[in-house]
Amino acid sequence: MRKKILFLKKYLKNPQTVGSVIPSSEFLGKAIYKSVKELGQATVIEIGAGTGALTQHISSLNPVLVEIDKEFCALLKKKYPHLNVVNSCALEQLKQINERVGLVVSIPLINNPFKLSFIPLLNDLYSKGLLSWCVIFTYGLTDPLGEVNFENKKRKRFVLQNIPPAHVWVYS
């Protein structure tokens, strides 16, 4: 319950960076995990890990968790002491990538100014062969990463049991 209250507080303070009034559902977490498991092996990075709602489903993959919010980071470090939790801007962390990775994006991109810098960075990483795949969810109907030059793009799953309902997109 404390996690949901913290999440709501963060949403009310800055809805563009949190994106929803409550953390993602268990159903969305399972859909993300299934999508990631179908992809090739890579070091997994989850950006915008928040309270760990998706992390709990992908933690067996030993993802690096990137979260900009200090309170969310403290929560993640306590909940997942075995994982590498990085308190940093996702853009800055992605600029430092020097090995092939897979990306789980838990940052809402609808109406988020972050997207303007994120898209060119993903294109750069993908063109250099450093980004193997990307899994993202969106509350919108359109392709959230349509401007990225991925070879394969697919709306993989629709999760009605989430508030709001979400589409899971997979890119490789």
Residue pairs with C-beta under 8 A, 6 or more apart in sequence:
3 23
3 51
3 75
4 22
4 23
6 51
6 71
6 72
6 75
7 18
7 21
7 22
7 23
7 50
7 51
8 21
8 22
10 17
10 18
10 69
10 71
10 72
11 18
11 19
11 20
11 21
16 108
16 111
16 112
16 113
17 68
17 69
17 107
17 108
17 112
17 114
18 50
18 108
19 107
19 108
19 110
19 112
19 139
20 108
20 139
20 163
20 164
21 163
22 163
23 50
23 51
23 53
24 53
24 54
24 106
24 137
24 162
24 166
25 53
25 159
25 161
25 162
25 163
26 57
27 159
27 161
27 162
28 53
28 54
28 137
28 159
28 161
28 162
28 166
28 168
29 53
29 54
29 56
29 57
29 58
30 57
31 137
31 156
31 157
31 159
31 168
32 54
32 57
32 58
32 104
32 135
32 137
32 168
33 57
33 58
34 157
35 135
35 156
35 157
35 168
35 170
36 44
36 58
36 61
36 102
36 104
36 135
38 170
39 102
39 132
39 133
39 135
39 170
39 172
40 102
40 132
40 133
40 172
42 100
42 101
42 102
42 132
42 133
43 64
43 99
43 100
43 101
43 102
44 58
44 61
44 62
44 63
44 64
44 101
44 102
44 103
44 104
45 63
45 64
45 66
45 93
45 94
45 97
45 101
45 102
45 103
45 104
46 54
46 55
46 58
46 63
46 64
46 65
46 66
46 103
46 104
46 105
46 106
47 66
47 90
47 93
47 94
47 103
47 104
47 105
47 106
47 107
48 66
48 67
48 68
48 90
48 105
48 106
48 107
48 108
49 55
49 65
49 66
49 67
49 72
49 76
49 85
49 106
50 67
50 69
50 72
50 106
51 72
51 75
51 76
52 65
52 75
52 76
52 79
52 80
54 104
54 106
55 63
55 65
55 76
55 79
55 80
55 83
56 79
58 104
59 80
59 83
62 82
62 83
63 83
63 104
64 83
64 84
64 86
65 76
65 80
65 83
65 84
65 85
65 86
66 86
66 88
66 90
66 93
67 73
67 76
67 85
67 86
67 87
68 87
68 88
68 89
68 90
70 87
73 85
73 87
76 83
76 85
77 85
86 93
90 107
90 114
90 118
91 114
91 117
91 118
91 121
94 103
94 121
94 122
94 125
95 121
97 125
97 130
97 131
98 130
99 130
100 129
100 130
100 131
100 132
101 130
101 131
101 132
102 131
102 132
102 133
102 134
102 135
103 122
103 131
103 133
103 134
103 135
104 134
104 135
104 136
105 134
105 135
105 136
105 137
106 137
107 114
107 118
108 138
108 139
109 115
109 118
109 136
109 138
109 144
109 145
110 138
110 139
110 140
110 144
119 145
119 147
119 148
122 131
122 134
122 145
122 148
123 147
123 148
123 149
125 131
126 148
126 149
126 150
127 149
132 172
133 170
133 171
133 172
134 145
134 148
134 150
134 170
134 171
134 172
135 168
135 169
135 170
135 171
136 144
136 145
136 168
136 169
136 171
137 159
137 166
137 167
137 168
137 169
138 144
138 166
138 167
138 169
139 164
139 165
139 166
139 167
140 167
141 167
143 153
143 155
143 169
144 169
145 153
145 169
145 171
146 153
148 171
150 171
150 172
151 172
152 170
152 171
152 172
153 169
153 170
153 171
154 169
154 170
154 171
155 167
155 168
155 169
156 168
156 169
156 170
157 167
157 168
158 165
158 166
158 167
158 168
159 165
159 166
159 167
159 168
